[in-house]
Amino acid sequence: MTSALRILALALLLASLGLWQHHGFRLGFWQTSVQVETEVPIIEGMPELGTQRKIEWKNQFVSGIETPLAGLLAFLALMILAQTLKRRLKKREN
């Protein structure tokens, strides 16, 4: 039982680090939308006359620094729980 909790704790920690790495190791907070900039010509068909930036917002989740911190907290909580259960089972045997 305690080894299963430890494996689960490690899996949660690695999953949170993997998700954070997948989104680019952002040190900011979680985002639910991402800014997308595109260059649009001022007069269509004549980009030589100048362009302007068009900003659009795309609904997309991007994980931040909270993800590995939450994984670390879950890891620590499960490891403490596993250690506590191990001690209680050991006392019960004696």
Protein Blocks (a to p, Z undefined) as FASTA:
>chain_A
ZZmmmmmmmmmmmmmmmmmmmnopaabdcdfbdcddddddfbghilmnopcddddddddd
dddfklmmmmmmmmmmmmmmmmmmmmmmmmmmZZ
